[in-house]
């Protein structure tokens, strides 16, 4: 088993799960956008949601790809 702060799995484990979460969020937003008149979907608020989540998503993807733990996770 490899060593490191996040190497506690005994079997290989997929790392890039955030992509599935964001894909689901975008798919749900697309469905609500298509049904906008019925549900009064606010595209501005959805844009703010995507914008506010982008740093966490991008940081998580960068950590998953580089396999290095950033300074924000060392507490």
Phi and psi restraints in degrees (range 20) as a CNS / XPLOR table:
assign (resid 1 and name C) (resid 2 and name N)
       (resid 2 and name CA) (resid 2 and name C) 1.0 -71.1 20.0 2
assign (resid 2 and name N) (resid 2 and name CA)
       (resid 2 and name C) (resid 3 and name N) 1.0 155.7 20.0 2
assign (resid 2 and name C) (resid 3 and name N)
       (resid 3 and name CA) (resid 3 and name C) 1.0 -101.7 20.0 2
assign (resid 3 and name N) (resid 3 and name CA)
       (resid 3 and name C) (resid 4 and name N) 1.0 156.8 20.0 2
assign (resid 3 and name C) (resid 4 and name N)
       (resid 4 and name CA) (resid 4 and name C) 1.0 147.2 20.0 2
assign (resid 4 and name N) (resid 4 and name CA)
       (resid 4 and name C) (resid 5 and name N) 1.0 166.0 20.0 2
assign (resid 4 and name C) (resid 5 and name N)
       (resid 5 and name CA) (resid 5 and name C) 1.0 -66.1 20.0 2
assign (resid 5 and name N) (resid 5 and name CA)
       (resid 5 and name C) (resid 6 and name N) 1.0 -21.8 20.0 2
assign (resid 5 and name C) (resid 6 and name N)
       (resid 6 and name CA) (resid 6 and name C) 1.0 -117.3 20.0 2
assign (resid 6 and name N) (resid 6 and name CA)
       (resid 6 and name C) (resid 7 and name N) 1.0 22.7 20.0 2
assign (resid 6 and name C) (resid 7 and name N)
       (resid 7 and name CA) (resid 7 and name C) 1.0 -103.7 20.0 2
assign (resid 7 and name N) (resid 7 and name CA)
       (resid 7 and name C) (resid 8 and name N) 1.0 58.8 20.0 2
assign (resid 7 and name C) (resid 8 and name N)
       (resid 8 and name CA) (resid 8 and name C) 1.0 -104.3 20.0 2
assign (resid 8 and name N) (resid 8 and name CA)
       (resid 8 and name C) (resid 9 and name N) 1.0 -2.3 20.0 2
assign (resid 8 and name C) (resid 9 and name N)
       (resid 9 and name CA) (resid 9 and name C) 1.0 -79.9 20.0 2
assign (resid 9 and name N) (resid 9 and name CA)
       (resid 9 and name C) (resid 10 and name N) 1.0 138.4 20.0 2
assign (resid 9 and name C) (resid 10 and name N)
       (resid 10 and name CA) (resid 10 and name C) 1.0 -87.8 20.0 2
assign (resid 10 and name N) (resid 10 and name CA)
       (resid 10 and name C) (resid 11 and name N) 1.0 -15.1 20.0 2
assign (resid 10 and name C) (resid 11 and name N)
       (resid 11 and name CA) (resid 11 and name C) 1.0 -124.7 20.0 2
assign (resid 11 and name N) (resid 11 and name CA)
       (resid 11 and name C) (resid 12 and name N) 1.0 155.7 20.0 2
assign (resid 11 and name C) (resid 12 and name N)
       (resid 12 and name CA) (resid 12 and name C) 1.0 -56.6 20.0 2
assign (resid 12 and name N) (resid 12 and name CA)
       (resid 12 and name C) (resid 13 and name N) 1.0 133.6 20.0 2
assign (resid 12 and name C) (resid 13 and name N)
       (resid 13 and name CA) (resid 13 and name C) 1.0 -126.7 20.0 2
assign (resid 13 and name N) (resid 13 and name CA)
       (resid 13 and name C) (resid 14 and name N) 1.0 132.6 20.0 2
assign (resid 13 and name C) (resid 14 and name N)
       (resid 14 and name CA) (resid 14 and name C) 1.0 -58.9 20.0 2
assign (resid 14 and name N) (resid 14 and name CA)
       (resid 14 and name C) (resid 15 and name N) 1.0 143.2 20.0 2
assign (resid 14 and name C) (resid 15 and name N)
       (resid 15 and name CA) (resid 15 and name C) 1.0 -106.7 20.0 2
assign (resid 15 and name N) (resid 15 and name CA)
       (resid 15 and name C) (resid 16 and name N) 1.0 -34.5 20.0 2
assign (resid 15 and name C) (resid 16 and name N)
       (resid 16 and name CA) (resid 16 and name C) 1.0 -94.6 20.0 2
assign (resid 16 and name N) (resid 16 and name CA)
       (resid 16 and name C) (resid 17 and name N) 1.0 66.4 20.0 2
assign (resid 16 and name C) (resid 17 and name N)
       (resid 17 and name CA) (resid 17 and name C) 1.0 -83.3 20.0 2
assign (resid 17 and name N) (resid 17 and name CA)
       (resid 17 and name C) (resid 18 and name N) 1.0 -18.0 20.0 2
assign (resid 17 and name C) (resid 18 and name N)
       (resid 18 and name CA) (resid 18 and name C) 1.0 -63.7 20.0 2
assign (resid 18 and name N) (resid 18 and name CA)
       (resid 18 and name C) (resid 19 and name N) 1.0 -27.3 20.0 2
assign (resid 18 and name C) (resid 19 and name N)
       (resid 19 and name CA) (resid 19 and name C) 1.0 -64.2 20.0 2
assign (resid 19 and name N) (resid 19 and name CA)
       (resid 19 and name C) (resid 20 and name N) 1.0 -40.5 20.0 2
assign (resid 19 and name C) (resid 20 and name N)
       (resid 20 and name CA) (resid 20 and name C) 1.0 -65.2 20.0 2
assign (resid 20 and name N) (resid 20 and name CA)
       (resid 20 and name C) (resid 21 and name N) 1.0 -38.5 20.0 2
assign (resid 20 and name C) (resid 21 and name N)
       (resid 21 and name CA) (resid 21 and name C) 1.0 -64.5 20.0 2
assign (resid 21 and name N) (resid 21 and name CA)
       (resid 21 and name C) (resid 22 and name N) 1.0 -47.5 20.0 2
assign (resid 21 and name C) (resid 22 and name N)
       (resid 22 and name CA) (resid 22 and name C) 1.0 -67.3 20.0 2
assign (resid 22 and name N) (resid 22 and name CA)
       (resid 22 and name C) (resid 23 and name N) 1.0 -37.7 20.0 2
assign (resid 22 and name C) (resid 23 and name N)
       (resid 23 and name CA) (resid 23 and name C) 1.0 -61.7 20.0 2
assign (resid 23 and name N) (resid 23 and name CA)
       (resid 23 and name C) (resid 24 and name N) 1.0 -42.7 20.0 2
assign (resid 23 and name C) (resid 24 and name N)
       (resid 24 and name CA) (resid 24 and name C) 1.0 -64.2 20.0 2
assign (resid 24 and name N) (resid 24 and name CA)
       (resid 24 and name C) (resid 25 and name N) 1.0 -39.6 20.0 2
assign (resid 24 and name C) (resid 25 and name N)
       (resid 25 and name CA) (resid 25 and name C) 1.0 -63.5 20.0 2
assign (resid 25 and name N) (resid 25 and name CA)
       (resid 25 and name C) (resid 26 and name N) 1.0 -44.3 20.0 2
assign (resid 25 and name C) (resid 26 and name N)
       (resid 26 and name CA) (resid 26 and name C) 1.0 -67.7 20.0 2
assign (resid 26 and name N) (resid 26 and name CA)
       (resid 26 and name C) (resid 27 and name N) 1.0 -38.5 20.0 2
assign (resid 26 and name C) (resid 27 and name N)
       (resid 27 and name CA) (resid 27 and name C) 1.0 -64.8 20.0 2
assign (resid 27 and name N) (resid 27 and name CA)
       (resid 27 and name C) (resid 28 and name N) 1.0 -43.7 20.0 2
assign (resid 27 and name C) (resid 28 and name N)
       (resid 28 and name CA) (resid 28 and name C) 1.0 -63.4 20.0 2
assign (resid 28 and name N) (resid 28 and name CA)
       (resid 28 and name C) (resid 29 and name N) 1.0 -40.0 20.0 2
assign (resid 28 and name C) (resid 29 and name N)
       (resid 29 and name CA) (resid 29 and name C) 1.0 -64.5 20.0 2
assign (resid 29 and name N) (resid 29 and name CA)
       (resid 29 and name C) (resid 30 and name N) 1.0 -37.1 20.0 2
assign (resid 29 and name C) (resid 30 and name N)
       (resid 30 and name CA) (resid 30 and name C) 1.0 -65.0 20.0 2
assign (resid 30 and name N) (resid 30 and name CA)
       (resid 30 and name C) (resid 31 and name N) 1.0 -40.9 20.0 2
assign (resid 30 and name C) (resid 31 and name N)
       (resid 31 and name CA) (resid 31 and name C) 1.0 -64.8 20.0 2
assign (resid 31 and name N) (resid 31 and name CA)
       (resid 31 and name C) (resid 32 and name N) 1.0 -45.2 20.0 2
assign (resid 31 and name C) (resid 32 and name N)
       (resid 32 and name CA) (resid 32 and name C) 1.0 -65.4 20.0 2
assign (resid 32 and name N) (resid 32 and name CA)
       (resid 32 and name C) (resid 33 and name N) 1.0 -34.6 20.0 2
assign (resid 32 and name C) (resid 33 and name N)
       (resid 33 and name CA) (resid 33 and name C) 1.0 -65.1 20.0 2
assign (resid 33 and name N) (resid 33 and name CA)
       (resid 33 and name C) (resid 34 and name N) 1.0 -39.8 20.0 2
assign (resid 33 and name C) (resid 34 and name N)
       (resid 34 and name CA) (resid 34 and name C) 1.0 -66.1 20.0 2
assign (resid 34 and name N) (resid 34 and name CA)
       (resid 34 and name C) (resid 35 and name N) 1.0 -30.9 20.0 2
assign (resid 34 and name C) (resid 35 and name N)
       (resid 35 and name CA) (resid 35 and name C) 1.0 -100.9 20.0 2
assign (resid 35 and name N) (resid 35 and name CA)
       (resid 35 and name C) (resid 36 and name N) 1.0 20.5 20.0 2
assign (resid 35 and name C) (resid 36 and name N)
       (resid 36 and name CA) (resid 36 and name C) 1.0 -51.4 20.0 2
assign (resid 36 and name N) (resid 36 and name CA)
       (resid 36 and name C) (resid 37 and name N) 1.0 -46.7 20.0 2
assign (resid 36 and name C) (resid 37 and name N)
       (resid 37 and name CA) (resid 37 and name C) 1.0 -61.4 20.0 2
assign (resid 37 and name N) (resid 37 and name CA)
       (resid 37 and name C) (resid 38 and name N) 1.0 -33.6 20.0 2
assign (resid 37 and name C) (resid 38 and name N)
       (resid 38 and name CA) (resid 38 and name C) 1.0 -74.8 20.0 2
assign (resid 38 and name N) (resid 38 and name CA)
       (resid 38 and name C) (resid 39 and name N) 1.0 -37.4 20.0 2
assign (resid 38 and name C) (resid 39 and name N)
       (resid 39 and name CA) (resid 39 and name C) 1.0 -107.2 20.0 2
assign (resid 39 and name N) (resid 39 and name CA)
       (resid 39 and name C) (resid 40 and name N) 1.0 -2.3 20.0 2
assign (resid 39 and name C) (resid 40 and name N)
       (resid 40 and name CA) (resid 40 and name C) 1.0 52.9 20.0 2
assign (resid 40 and name N) (resid 40 and name CA)
       (resid 40 and name C) (resid 41 and name N) 1.0 50.9 20.0 2
assign (resid 40 and name C) (resid 41 and name N)
       (resid 41 and name CA) (resid 41 and name C) 1.0 -70.0 20.0 2
assign (resid 41 and name N) (resid 41 and name CA)
       (resid 41 and name C) (resid 42 and name N) 1.0 124.1 20.0 2
assign (resid 41 and name C) (resid 42 and name N)
       (resid 42 and name CA) (resid 42 and name C) 1.0 -91.1 20.0 2
assign (resid 42 and name N) (resid 42 and name CA)
       (resid 42 and name C) (resid 43 and name N) 1.0 105.0 20.0 2
assign (resid 42 and name C) (resid 43 and name N)
       (resid 43 and name CA) (resid 43 and name C) 1.0 -67.8 20.0 2
assign (resid 43 and name N) (resid 43 and name CA)
       (resid 43 and name C) (resid 44 and name N) 1.0 -29.3 20.0 2
assign (resid 43 and name C) (resid 44 and name N)
       (resid 44 and name CA) (resid 44 and name C) 1.0 -65.2 20.0 2
assign (resid 44 and name N) (resid 44 and name CA)
       (resid 44 and name C) (resid 45 and name N) 1.0 -45.8 20.0 2
assign (resid 44 and name C) (resid 45 and name N)
       (resid 45 and name CA) (resid 45 and name C) 1.0 -64.9 20.0 2
assign (resid 45 and name N) (resid 45 and name CA)
       (resid 45 and name C) (resid 46 and name N) 1.0 -36.9 20.0 2
assign (resid 45 and name C) (resid 46 and name N)
       (resid 46 and name CA) (resid 46 and name C) 1.0 -65.5 20.0 2
assign (resid 46 and name N) (resid 46 and name CA)
       (resid 46 and name C) (resid 47 and name N) 1.0 -38.9 20.0 2
assign (resid 46 and name C) (resid 47 and name N)
       (resid 47 and name CA) (resid 47 and name C) 1.0 -62.5 20.0 2
assign (resid 47 and name N) (resid 47 and name CA)
       (resid 47 and name C) (resid 48 and name N) 1.0 -41.2 20.0 2
assign (resid 47 and name C) (resid 48 and name N)
       (resid 48 and name CA) (resid 48 and name C) 1.0 -64.3 20.0 2
assign (resid 48 and name N) (resid 48 and name CA)
       (resid 48 and name C) (resid 49 and name N) 1.0 -37.3 20.0 2
assign (resid 48 and name C) (resid 49 and name N)
       (resid 49 and name CA) (resid 49 and name C) 1.0 -61.9 20.0 2
assign (resid 49 and name N) (resid 49 and name CA)
       (resid 49 and name C) (resid 50 and name N) 1.0 -46.8 20.0 2
assign (resid 49 and name C) (resid 50 and name N)
       (resid 50 and name CA) (resid 50 and name C) 1.0 -63.8 20.0 2
assign (resid 50 and name N) (resid 50 and name CA)
       (resid 50 and name C) (resid 51 and name N) 1.0 -42.6 20.0 2
assign (resid 50 and name C) (resid 51 and name N)
       (resid 51 and name CA) (resid 51 and name C) 1.0 -64.6 20.0 2
assign (resid 51 and name N) (resid 51 and name CA)
       (resid 51 and name C) (resid 52 and name N) 1.0 -41.1 20.0 2
assign (resid 51 and name C) (resid 52 and name N)
       (resid 52 and name CA) (resid 52 and name C) 1.0 -72.3 20.0 2
assign (resid 52 and name N) (resid 52 and name CA)
       (resid 52 and name C) (resid 53 and name N) 1.0 -28.9 20.0 2
assign (resid 52 and name C) (resid 53 and name N)
       (resid 53 and name CA) (resid 53 and name C) 1.0 -85.3 20.0 2
assign (resid 53 and name N) (resid 53 and name CA)
       (resid 53 and name C) (resid 54 and name N) 1.0 -14.2 20.0 2
assign (resid 53 and name C) (resid 54 and name N)
       (resid 54 and name CA) (resid 54 and name C) 1.0 -58.8 20.0 2
assign (resid 54 and name N) (resid 54 and name CA)
       (resid 54 and name C) (resid 55 and name N) 1.0 -44.4 20.0 2
assign (resid 54 and name C) (resid 55 and name N)
       (resid 55 and name CA) (resid 55 and name C) 1.0 -60.4 20.0 2
assign (resid 55 and name N) (resid 55 and name CA)
       (resid 55 and name C) (resid 56 and name N) 1.0 -41.7 20.0 2
assign (resid 55 and name C) (resid 56 and name N)
       (resid 56 and name CA) (resid 56 and name C) 1.0 -66.8 20.0 2
assign (resid 56 and name N) (resid 56 and name CA)
       (resid 56 and name C) (resid 57 and name N) 1.0 -41.9 20.0 2
assign (resid 56 and name C) (resid 57 and name N)
       (resid 57 and name CA) (resid 57 and name C) 1.0 -63.8 20.0 2
assign (resid 57 and name N) (resid 57 and name CA)
       (resid 57 and name C) (resid 58 and name N) 1.0 -49.0 20.0 2
assign (resid 57 and name C) (resid 58 and name N)
       (resid 58 and name CA) (resid 58 and name C) 1.0 -65.6 20.0 2
assign (resid 58 and name N) (resid 58 and name CA)
       (resid 58 and name C) (resid 59 and name N) 1.0 -39.1 20.0 2
assign (resid 58 and name C) (resid 59 and name N)
       (resid 59 and name CA) (resid 59 and name C) 1.0 -64.4 20.0 2
assign (resid 59 and name N) (resid 59 and name CA)
       (resid 59 and name C) (resid 60 and name N) 1.0 -39.8 20.0 2
assign (resid 59 and name C) (resid 60 and name N)
       (resid 60 and name CA) (resid 60 and name C) 1.0 -66.8 20.0 2
assign (resid 60 and name N) (resid 60 and name CA)
       (resid 60 and name C) (resid 61 and name N) 1.0 -41.3 20.0 2
assign (resid 60 and name C) (resid 61 and name N)
       (resid 61 and name CA) (resid 61 and name C) 1.0 -65.3 20.0 2
assign (resid 61 and name N) (resid 61 and name CA)
       (resid 61 and name C) (resid 62 and name N) 1.0 -43.3 20.0 2
assign (resid 61 and name C) (resid 62 and name N)
       (resid 62 and name CA) (resid 62 and name C) 1.0 -60.8 20.0 2
assign (resid 62 and name N) (resid 62 and name CA)
       (resid 62 and name C) (resid 63 and name N) 1.0 -40.7 20.0 2
assign (resid 62 and name C) (resid 63 and name N)
       (resid 63 and name CA) (resid 63 and name C) 1.0 -68.2 20.0 2
assign (resid 63 and name N) (resid 63 and name CA)
       (resid 63 and name C) (resid 64 and name N) 1.0 -39.4 20.0 2
assign (resid 63 and name C) (resid 64 and name N)
       (resid 64 and name CA) (resid 64 and name C) 1.0 -65.4 20.0 2
assign (resid 64 and name N) (resid 64 and name CA)
       (resid 64 and name C) (resid 65 and name N) 1.0 -39.4 20.0 2
assign (resid 64 and name C) (resid 65 and name N)
       (resid 65 and name CA) (resid 65 and name C) 1.0 -74.7 20.0 2
assign (resid 65 and name N) (resid 65 and name CA)
       (resid 65 and name C) (resid 66 and name N) 1.0 -43.7 20.0 2
assign (resid 65 and name C) (resid 66 and name N)
       (resid 66 and name CA) (resid 66 and name C) 1.0 -83.6 20.0 2
assign (resid 66 and name N) (resid 66 and name CA)
       (resid 66 and name C) (resid 67 and name N) 1.0 -19.6 20.0 2
assign (resid 66 and name C) (resid 67 and name N)
       (resid 67 and name CA) (resid 67 and name C) 1.0 59.1 20.0 2
assign (resid 67 and name N) (resid 67 and name CA)
       (resid 67 and name C) (resid 68 and name N) 1.0 31.5 20.0 2
assign (resid 67 and name C) (resid 68 and name N)
       (resid 68 and name CA) (resid 68 and name C) 1.0 -116.0 20.0 2
assign (resid 68 and name N) (resid 68 and name CA)
       (resid 68 and name C) (resid 69 and name N) 1.0 139.0 20.0 2
assign (resid 68 and name C) (resid 69 and name N)
       (resid 69 and name CA) (resid 69 and name C) 1.0 -86.4 20.0 2
assign (resid 69 and name N) (resid 69 and name CA)
       (resid 69 and name C) (resid 70 and name N) 1.0 127.9 20.0 2
assign (resid 69 and name C) (resid 70 and name N)
       (resid 70 and name CA) (resid 70 and name C) 1.0 -78.1 20.0 2
assign (resid 70 and name N) (resid 70 and name CA)
       (resid 70 and name C) (resid 71 and name N) 1.0 170.0 20.0 2
assign (resid 70 and name C) (resid 71 and name N)
       (resid 71 and name CA) (resid 71 and name C) 1.0 -67.1 20.0 2
assign (resid 71 and name N) (resid 71 and name CA)
       (resid 71 and name C) (resid 72 and name N) 1.0 -23.5 20.0 2
assign (resid 71 and name C) (resid 72 and name N)
       (resid 72 and name CA) (resid 72 and name C) 1.0 -71.2 20.0 2
assign (resid 72 and name N) (resid 72 and name CA)
       (resid 72 and name C) (resid 73 and name N) 1.0 -17.7 20.0 2
assign (resid 72 and name C) (resid 73 and name N)
       (resid 73 and name CA) (resid 73 and name C) 1.0 -94.0 20.0 2
assign (resid 73 and name N) (resid 73 and name CA)
       (resid 73 and name C) (resid 74 and name N) 1.0 -5.1 20.0 2
assign (resid 73 and name C) (resid 74 and name N)
       (resid 74 and name CA) (resid 74 and name C) 1.0 -96.5 20.0 2
assign (resid 74 and name N) (resid 74 and name CA)
       (resid 74 and name C) (resid 75 and name N) 1.0 99.9 20.0 2
